[in-house]
Amino acid sequence: MPASRSPEFLRALPSVDEVLSHPAVASRREAHPRFPWSRLVRALVDELRTGAPGTPAEADRAALVGWVVDRAGERIAALRSGGQRPVINGTGVVLHTNLGRAPLGERAARAALRAMLGYVSLEVDIESGERSRRGETLQELLCWLTGAEAAMVVNNNAAAVYLVASSFSPPGRVIISRGELVEIGGSFRLPEILRDAAAEVIDIGTTNRTYASDYERVARADDVLLKVHKSNYEISGFTHEAALAEIVAVAREHACHAVYDMGSGAFFDFAGLGLAGDNDAAAALATGVDAVTVSGDKLPGGPQAGIIVGTRAFIDRLRQNPLRRAVRVDKVTVAALQEIVRSYLFDDPRRDNPSLAMITGGVASRERAERVAQAAAPAAGPAFRVFVAADDAVVGGGSLSGAAIPSAAVVIGCAGEREATRLARALRMRATPLFARVRGDEVRINMTTILSVEDDDVVRALVETLAESAEEPGRG
């Protein structure tokens, strides 16, 4: 709640012109003449007037002028260098949603950069010069990769599900198991998406048990029978769920459409490497389902996109939806995703797909961790202990939730949990933030999610931050 201001405090508030003429502000105005300085200063003075959090409770006029000048400098610095910027992911979470999920490999990144820097054949047939369909080659590549008859790419998987639901409503309905009405991170609630997109949403079965007969009991022609992959949770014990093939059989009998929202669907056989999961999009399509939806920036390791693969008739129905244009992808996404899919079809995708390499154990974590720890240890002094320990990485992004990736971490042992939290924050506050994990009195930097080109940056961050922390009063 804003603090009340005394009449003396309000009389001491500086004018906008008084702050603008201050030497420190005047020099910044000269350096950045296009910035709306009057608006910034007025907003800061208003914060003082209303007692916004962080403002002084009592101060004389000179102190208040100084406060506004200092805050103006901080806001400008934050605007110039804050916001989204590169970070180093030492958390061990491969598809870390807060850190941008899948990092692109060089091949896809170069294709995206070329698309950004110049013109591309986005919607034109080069031979005839006539207009063509956006992403036509990408769609064909996806069909060869998954065995689908047709494909479509939209801006994310939520848009893909929304497009599916709204393309069959009215008069169609969406039928879904109660146990699959999921909520995913960031307050994405599937029931709300479906109820906004569809004329009617019918939830069937119970939280823990749903049978094919539950679908059959309510199915009508043109309904969408939607199965949703439980990507970030599990239900165990007295449970049952209808198999996708059973749902497909009900759909065929009642002239419905069977759709599988895989979310974290994959184009790679993780099960063959001992990583549990049923995320193979091609295997799902082989059951006869009408469509499968997949997030491009999860297990595929590509840019943010919603990939829809399925029968030609189903995809053609989606193309008729006016919403399709509102959720289409741009040339940069097409360029990057095109190269990602090509790598699956023609190469070993683990060679140029960082997240895939991390998940499948393509990172020599222990050796790298030893080198980083050895280089950083001399800076620790008596206040910290630097060593290497076995550590598990996880896939993240709601993908392969039961899978642990054996890894190694550079561990900084601290005097207590408070000191560990403080050190982790100091690592995050660097020019290139280093995100680590705090476990008790330890700061752990898992090497699976550290790109190999970042090892020297991690060493530098540790050496400088440990040295600075060791010099703080009361340490040593």
C-alpha positions in Angstrom: 0.0 0.0 0.0 1.5 3.4 -1.0 2.8 5.4 2.0 1.1 8.7 2.9 3.2 11.8 2.3 3.6 14.7 4.7 2.9 18.3 3.4 6.6 19.1 4.0 7.6 16.1 1.8 5.3 17.1 -1.0 6.6 20.7 -0.9 10.1 19.4 -1.2 9.4 17.5 -4.4 11.5 18.7 -7.3 10.0 20.1 -10.5 10.6 18.3 -13.8 12.7 21.2 -15.2 14.8 21.2 -12.0 15.8 17.5 -12.6 16.2 17.9 -16.4 18.7 20.7 -15.8 20.8 18.6 -13.4 24.3 18.1 -14.9 24.1 14.3 -14.8 20.7 14.2 -16.6 21.7 17.0 -19.0 24.7 14.9 -20.2 22.5 11.9 -20.7 19.9 13.9 -22.6 22.7 15.1 -24.9 23.8 11.5 -25.5 20.2 10.3 -26.1 18.2 13.2 -27.4 15.4 11.1 -28.8 14.5 9.6 -25.5 11.4 11.1 -23.7 13.2 12.4 -20.7 10.4 14.6 -19.5 8.0 11.6 -19.3 10.6 9.6 -17.4 11.3 12.3 -14.8 7.6 13.1 -14.4 6.9 9.3 -13.7 9.7 9.2 -11.1 8.4 12.3 -9.3 4.9 10.8 -9.3 6.4 7.7 -7.6 7.8 9.9 -4.9 4.4 11.8 -4.6 2.4 8.6 -4.2 4.8 6.8 -2.0 5.6 3.9 -4.4 7.6 1.0 -3.0 11.3 1.8 -2.9 10.9 5.5 -2.5 12.3 7.4 0.5 10.0 8.1 3.3 11.5 11.5 4.3 14.1 13.6 2.5 15.0 17.2 1.8 14.8 18.7 -1.7 18.4 18.1 -2.6 18.1 14.4 -1.6 14.9 14.0 -3.6 16.6 15.5 -6.7 19.5 13.1 -6.2 17.1 10.2 -5.9 15.3 11.0 -9.2 18.6 11.5 -11.0 19.9 8.2 -9.8 16.7 6.3 -10.6 16.7 7.9 -14.1 20.2 6.7 -14.7 19.2 3.2 -13.6 16.1 3.1 -15.7 18.1 4.1 -18.8 20.7 1.5 -18.1 18.1 -1.2 -17.7 16.3 -0.1 -21.0 19.6 -0.1 -22.9 20.9 -3.5 -21.7 18.1 -5.3 -19.9 15.4 -7.6 -21.2 16.2 -10.7 -23.2 19.9 -11.4 -23.5 22.2 -14.4 -23.7 22.6 -16.5 -20.6 24.5 -19.6 -19.7 22.3 -22.5 -18.6 24.0 -24.5 -15.8 20.7 -25.8 -14.4 20.8 -29.2 -16.0 17.3 -28.6 -17.5 17.7 -29.1 -21.2 14.4 -27.6 -22.5 14.3 -24.8 -19.9 11.1 -22.8 -20.8 12.3 -19.7 -18.9 15.6 -19.8 -20.7 14.1 -20.2 -24.2 13.8 -24.0 -24.5 15.8 -25.6 -27.3 19.0 -23.8 -28.5 19.4 -24.0 -32.2 22.4 -25.6 -33.8 24.7 -23.7 -36.2 23.1 -25.1 -39.3 19.6 -23.9 -38.4 20.9 -20.7 -36.9 22.7 -19.8 -40.1 19.6 -20.5 -42.2 17.6 -18.2 -39.8 20.2 -15.5 -40.1 20.3 -15.6 -43.9 16.5 -15.3 -43.9 16.6 -12.3 -41.6 19.4 -10.5 -43.5 17.8 -10.7 -47.0 15.0 -11.7 -49.2 13.9 -15.4 -49.5 11.5 -17.4 -51.7 8.9 -17.5 -49.0 5.8 -17.6 -51.2 7.0 -17.9 -54.7 7.8 -20.7 -57.1 11.3 -20.0 -58.5 10.8 -21.8 -61.8 7.5 -20.2 -62.8 7.7 -17.0 -60.8 4.1 -17.5 -59.7 2.9 -17.3 -56.1 3.2 -20.5 -54.1 2.2 -21.7 -50.6 4.3 -20.6 -47.7 6.5 -23.3 -46.3 5.6 -25.8 -49.0 9.0 -27.6 -49.0 9.0 -27.6 -45.2 5.6 -29.3 -45.2 6.8 -31.9 -47.7 9.8 -32.6 -45.6 7.6 -33.1 -42.5 5.5 -35.6 -44.5 8.6 -37.6 -45.5 9.8 -37.5 -41.9 6.6 -38.7 -40.2 4.7 -40.6 -42.9 1.9 -38.0 -42.9 -0.1 -37.2 -46.0 0.0 -33.4 -45.2 1.5 -31.0 -42.8 1.0 -27.5 -41.5 3.1 -25.2 -39.3 1.7 -22.5 -37.0 3.4 -20.3 -34.4 3.1 -22.7 -31.4 1.4 -25.8 -30.2 -1.3 -24.0 -28.3 -2.2 -22.3 -31.6 -2.2 -25.7 -33.3 -4.7 -27.1 -30.8 -6.8 -24.0 -31.0 -6.9 -24.2 -34.8 -7.9 -27.9 -34.7 -10.7 -27.2 -32.2 -12.1 -24.1 -34.0 -12.0 -25.7 -37.4 -14.6 -28.2 -36.4 -16.9 -25.9 -34.4 -19.7 -25.2 -35.1 -21.2 -27.8 -35.5 -18.5 -30.1 -34.2 -17.6 -30.8 -30.6 -14.4 -31.7 -28.8 -14.4 -34.9 -26.6 -11.6 -35.3 -24.1 -10.8 -37.5 -21.1 -11.1 -35.7 -17.7 -7.6 -37.1 -16.9 -6.1 -35.1 -19.8 -7.5 -31.6 -19.1 -4.0 -30.5 -18.4 -2.4 -27.3 -17.2 1.1 -26.6 -18.5 3.6 -24.0 -17.2 2.8 -20.3 -17.7 -0.9 -20.8 -16.8 -1.8 -22.5 -20.1 -4.9 -24.4 -19.3 -6.2 -26.7 -22.0 -9.9 -26.6 -20.9 -9.9 -22.8 -21.3 -8.3 -23.0 -24.7 -10.8 -25.6 -25.9 -13.9 -23.8 -24.5 -12.9 -20.6 -26.2 -12.2 -22.4 -29.5 -15.0 -25.0 -29.7 -18.8 -24.9 -29.6 -18.9 -27.6 -27.0 -16.3 -29.4 -24.9 -17.4 -32.8 -23.5 -15.1 -34.3 -20.8 -15.6 -38.0 -20.3 -14.4 -40.8 -17.9 -12.9 -39.9 -14.6 -9.6 -38.4 -13.5 -7.9 -41.8 -13.3 -9.9 -44.1 -15.6 -11.2 -43.5 -19.1 -12.2 -46.2 -21.6 -12.8 -46.3 -25.3 -16.5 -47.0 -24.4 -16.6 -43.5 -22.8 -15.8 -41.9 -26.2 -18.1 -44.2 -28.0 -21.1 -43.3 -25.7 -21.1 -39.6 -26.7 -19.4 -39.6 -30.2 -21.3 -38.0 -33.0 -20.3 -37.3 -36.6 -17.7 -34.6 -37.1 -16.7 -34.5 -33.4 -13.0 -34.2 -32.5 -11.9 -37.0 -30.2 -8.8 -35.4 -28.6 -6.2 -37.3 -26.8 -3.6 -35.2 -24.9 -0.1 -36.5 -23.9 0.5 -36.3 -20.2 3.8 -34.6 -20.7 4.6 -33.2 -17.3 2.7 -35.4 -14.9 1.9 -39.1 -14.2 -1.2 -40.8 -12.7 -0.4 -44.1 -11.1 -2.3 -46.8 -9.2 -5.8 -47.6 -10.1 -5.7 -46.2 -13.6 -6.8 -46.8 -17.2 -6.6 -44.8 -20.3 -7.9 -45.5 -23.8 -5.1 -46.4 -26.2 -4.8 -44.2 -29.3 -5.7 -47.1 -31.6 -8.9 -47.6 -29.6 -9.8 -43.9 -30.0 -9.1 -44.2 -33.7 -11.4 -47.1 -34.0 -14.2 -45.2 -32.3 -13.6 -42.2 -34.7 -13.8 -44.4 -37.7 -17.1 -46.0 -36.6 -18.8 -42.7 -35.8 -17.3 -40.5 -38.6 -15.3 -38.5 -36.1 -11.7 -37.1 -36.2 -9.1 -38.6 -33.9 -6.4 -36.1 -32.9 -3.4 -36.6 -30.6 -1.9 -33.5 -29.0 1.6 -34.8 -28.2 3.0 -31.4 -27.2 6.5 -32.7 -26.7 6.3 -35.1 -29.6 9.6 -36.2 -31.1 11.0 -37.2 -34.5 13.7 -39.4 -32.8 13.5 -42.8 -31.2 14.3 -42.0 -27.6 13.0 -45.3 -26.4 15.6 -47.1 -28.5 18.2 -45.4 -26.3 16.6 -46.4 -23.1 14.8 -43.1 -22.4 11.3 -44.0 -21.5 8.4 -42.3 -23.4 5.9 -42.7 -26.1 6.8 -39.4 -27.9 7.4 -40.7 -31.4 5.1 -38.7 -33.8 5.5 -41.1 -36.7 4.5 -44.0 -34.5 1.4 -42.1 -33.3 0.4 -41.4 -37.0 0.8 -45.1 -37.8 -2.2 -45.8 -35.6 -4.4 -44.1 -38.1 -5.0 -40.9 -36.2 -6.2 -38.0 -38.3 -3.6 -35.5 -36.9 -0.8 -35.1 -34.4 0.3 -31.8 -33.0 3.9 -31.2 -31.8 5.9 -28.3 -30.3 8.8 -27.4 -32.5 11.0 -26.1 -29.7 10.7 -29.1 -27.4 12.0 -32.5 -28.3 12.5 -31.7 -32.0 15.1 -29.1 -31.0 13.9 -26.4 -33.3 12.4 -22.9 -33.1 9.0 -22.1 -31.5 6.4 -23.6 -33.7 3.3 -25.8 -33.7 3.6 -28.7 -36.1 0.5 -30.4 -37.3 0.9 -33.6 -39.4 -2.0 -35.8 -40.5 -4.3 -36.8 -43.3 -4.7 -34.6 -46.3 -8.5 -34.2 -45.7 -7.9 -33.1 -42.1 -5.2 -30.6 -42.9 -7.2 -29.2 -45.8 -10.0 -28.5 -43.4 -7.6 -26.5 -41.2 -6.4 -24.5 -44.2 -10.0 -23.3 -44.7 -10.0 -21.7 -41.2 -9.7 -17.9 -41.4 -7.6 -18.1 -38.2 -4.9 -19.9 -40.1 -3.4 -16.6 -41.3 -3.3 -15.2 -37.8 -1.2 -18.0 -36.5 1.1 -18.6 -39.4 4.9 -18.6 -39.0 7.4 -16.1 -40.6 10.3 -16.7 -42.9 12.8 -17.0 -40.1 10.9 -19.9 -38.5 10.4 -21.6 -41.8 14.2 -21.3 -42.6 15.3 -22.8 -39.2 12.7 -25.5 -39.0 13.4 -26.6 -42.6 17.1 -27.3 -41.7 16.1 -29.1 -38.5 13.8 -31.5 -40.4 16.4 -32.0 -43.1 18.9 -33.0 -40.5 16.5 -35.7 -39.3 16.0 -37.0 -42.8 19.5 -36.9 -44.3 22.0 -36.8 -41.4 22.5 -37.8 -37.8 20.5 -35.0 -36.1 22.5 -35.3 -32.9 25.5 -33.7 -34.7 23.9 -30.3 -35.1 21.0 -30.3 -32.7 22.3 -29.2 -29.2 19.3 -30.2 -27.2 19.2 -33.6 -28.9 22.9 -34.2 -28.2 22.4 -33.2 -24.5 19.4 -35.5 -24.0 21.0 -38.5 -25.7 24.3 -38.2 -23.7 26.4 -36.6 -26.4 28.1 -34.3 -23.9 31.3 -35.4 -22.1 30.2 -33.8 -18.8 32.6 -35.4 -16.4 35.8 -34.4 -18.2 34.6 -30.9 -18.9 33.5 -30.5 -15.3 36.9 -31.5 -14.1 38.6 -29.0 -16.3 36.3 -26.2 -15.2 36.6 -27.0 -11.5 40.4 -27.3 -11.7 40.6 -23.8 -13.4 38.2 -22.2 -10.9 39.4 -23.8 -7.6 42.3 -21.4 -7.0 40.0 -18.4 -6.8 37.8 -20.0 -4.1 40.1 -19.4 -1.1 39.0 -20.7 2.3 35.4 -19.5 2.0 34.4 -22.0 -0.7 35.1 -25.6 -1.8 35.1 -26.4 -5.5 34.7 -30.0 -6.6 33.0 -32.2 -9.1 30.0 -34.5 -8.3 27.7 -36.9 -10.2 24.5 -35.1 -11.0 21.4 -35.8 -13.1 20.1 -33.5 -15.8 16.5 -33.6 -16.9 14.8 -33.0 -20.2 12.4 -30.3 -19.1 9.7 -28.6 -21.1 7.2 -31.3 -20.0 9.2 -33.8 -22.0 10.2 -37.4 -21.0 9.3 -36.5 -17.4 10.5 -39.7 -15.9 13.9 -39.7 -17.6 17.1 -38.7 -15.8 20.2 -37.9 -17.8 23.4 -39.0 -16.0 25.7 -36.0 -15.8 28.3 -34.2 -13.7 28.3 -30.8 -12.0 30.8 -28.3 -10.9 29.9 -27.9 -7.2 30.7 -24.9 -5.0 30.3 -25.8 -1.4 29.4 -22.7 0.8 29.2 -22.0 4.5 25.4 -22.4 4.4 22.3 -22.2 2.3 22.1 -18.4 2.6 25.7 -18.1 1.2 24.8 -20.5 -1.6 21.8 -18.4 -2.5 23.9 -15.3 -2.5 26.5 -16.8 -4.7 23.9 -18.1 -7.2 22.5 -14.6 -7.4 25.9 -13.1 -8.0 26.5 -15.6 -10.9 23.1 -14.5 -12.4 23.9 -10.8 -12.1 27.0 -11.0 -14.3 27.0 -9.3 -17.7 26.3 -12.7 -19.2 24.2 -14.4 -16.5 25.1 -17.9 -15.4 22.1 -19.8 -14.1 23.0 -22.5 -11.5 21.0 -24.7 -9.1 21.1 -24.3 -5.3 20.9 -27.5 -3.3 21.3 -26.9 0.4 24.6 -25.3 1.0 25.8 -26.1 -2.6 25.7 -24.2 -5.9 25.6 -26.8 -8.7 26.5 -26.0 -12.3 25.4 -29.0 -14.4 27.6 -29.4 -17.4 25.1 -31.2 -19.7 23.4 -27.9 -20.5 26.6 -25.9 -20.8 27.5 -25.5 -24.5 31.0 -26.6 -25.2 31.9 -23.2 -26.4 30.9 -21.7 -23.1 33.4 -23.6 -20.9 35.8 -20.7 -20.8 33.0 -18.3 -20.0 32.0 -20.5 -17.0 35.5 -20.6 -15.7 35.8 -16.8 -16.0 32.4 -16.3 -14.2 33.4 -18.6 -11.4 36.9 -17.2 -11.0 35.7 -13.6 -10.9 32.6 -14.2 -8.8 34.4 -16.4 -6.2 37.2 -13.9 -5.9 34.7 -11.0 -5.4 32.7 -13.0 -2.9 35.7 -14.1 -0.9 36.7 -10.4 -0.5 33.4 -9.4 1.0 33.5 -8.3 4.7 33.0 -11.1 7.1 34.3 -13.8 4.8 37.4 -15.9 5.0 
